[in-house]
Amino acid sequence: MKTALPHEVSEFENLLRKPNSDPTGFAGFFNSGEVWVARVPARLDVMGGIADYSGANVCEAVLGRGMLMAIQARTDRTLRIRSAQIGPRSLPVETRIPLDYFTSGDAVGNYAQVRELCHANPIAAWAAYIGGSIFTLLKEESVALPFGFSFLLLSAVPMNVGIGSSAAVEIGTLSCLNAYLNLKLDGARIARLGQMAENHVVGAPCGIMDQIAVASGRESKLTHILCRPGSIVGEVEIPPGTGFVGINSMVRHSVAGNAYGNVRIGAFMGKKIINEMRAKTGRAALNYLTEISSDEFAAEYQAQIPETILGSDFLAKYKTHDDPVTTVQPDATYRVVGPARHPIAENERVLKFIEALNAAKTGDEKALVTAGELMYGAHESYRDNCRLSVSEVNFLVEAVRKRGPENGLYGAKITGGGTGGTVAVFGKIAALKEHIPQIAIEYSRRVGEMPDIFEGTSPGAIEFGAKRYAFGASGWKRFDV
């Protein structure tokens, strides 16, 4: 049976095949040379979220929506980058980066220079995700590009809604170049390069969860990832008759924002304080907070970690928080004990969640309820320990909880970096189809617009592979790579 093409690929082919006379097509962007394509899904953070940078286990799903990246070689040394949305009529945006901007003399430049370049013009700052990924590939893999490329981003994924759009752009860019240049980079390396681009060029202090999920996730499966620093433990079967969907709170989210970054700083401060205490008793330092249990944290360390601390006071006592991608601001006050407590408990919740899903494969209703309760526990920790939830998200979570298991809805939680974004919901497939539209209508009365619903599943970037398009006498033809 032939597998249907993802929607983004079908839409790309329709636009690619439009005649030169049609300005809505790609004839003015691509010439008749080969075009190489990668397609990357959005992700739904089922469990784990921001605990990734503390070495936690996480559990991620790939969604039906995604984005497509298409590239074509140029005859000059310019990167031409265009971004367009699938859906309601909208205007594409475009910028160009001379490849020479990525060099310093005869060598590849440094991250600080490229970060400054990509953010110098706020209108073009979006291109940091693509340009930063290209630069990271050049720098970390010693790749030489003798010529430039035209890059087309065609996306069905809204930005800043907490479903991994940034990671999808990075992995799409890297996957296209990996295929075109025949670099043979595996999913783990592509994910790491994407994270480096986001950390060092975009300037967002994200963990590696999103990049691994969209690169190596598989259709209809959950991906179990151990973020130490990032490896796939295995796949988790979704119990028969159940599924996961996302509801967009319509509150824009960004991991480059202060709230997310401050929680990360607080977690690393907590680890630094714990390691100072461990050193006094001759114990080895923790590489990750999640190397200790919640019981150990509560019994030995919690009372010694401050609720909050002024940045200058922390620096005076501890010198550094040992996080290379965030900076402690002397005049800022950071919450510490809550952000340190959260990933330790979340790591344990994720493992119990996976255990519950495995038990539910045989139809164990109690196990489904347990999995849902763990999702609510994760949400409450985001809200109370990290202060990363907002009232709109809390409303959606409570709307699911009110209907409850008796109506086939088991759990809900905030996702990703929090402060808005998307709510993940777990339930019976029939119940999701019945109740999620009702919840969306209730929510629209509160916020004044209908929220997006993210559902379905699709292949990760590696599973999808790359496609090559060649123009011939009968027009454009697709080839699997």
Secondary structure, DSSP 4 states (H G I P E B T S, - for coil): -PPPPPHHHHHHHHHHTS-TT-TTSSTTT--SS-EEEEEEEEEEEEE-GGGGGGT-EEEEEEEEEEEEEEEEE-SSSEEEEEEEESSS----EEEEEEGGGGEETTEE--HHHHHHHHHSSGGGGGGHHHHHHHHHHHHHH----SS-EEEEEEESS-TTSSSSHHHHHHHHHHHHHHHHTT----HHHHHHHHHHHIIIII-----SHHHHHHHH--TTEEEEEETTTTEEEEEEEPPTTEEEEEEE-S----TTSHHHHHHHHHHHHHHHHHHHHHHHTTPPPPSSGGGS-HHHIIIIIGGGS-SEEEHHHHHHHHS----TT----TT-EEE-HHHHHHHHHHHHHHHHHHHHHHHHTTT-HHHHHHHHHHHHHHHHHHHHTS----HHHHHHHHHHHHH-GGGTEEEEEE-TT-SSSEEEEEEEHHHHHHHHHHHHHHHHHHHSSPPPEE------HHHH-EEEEEEETTEEEEEE-
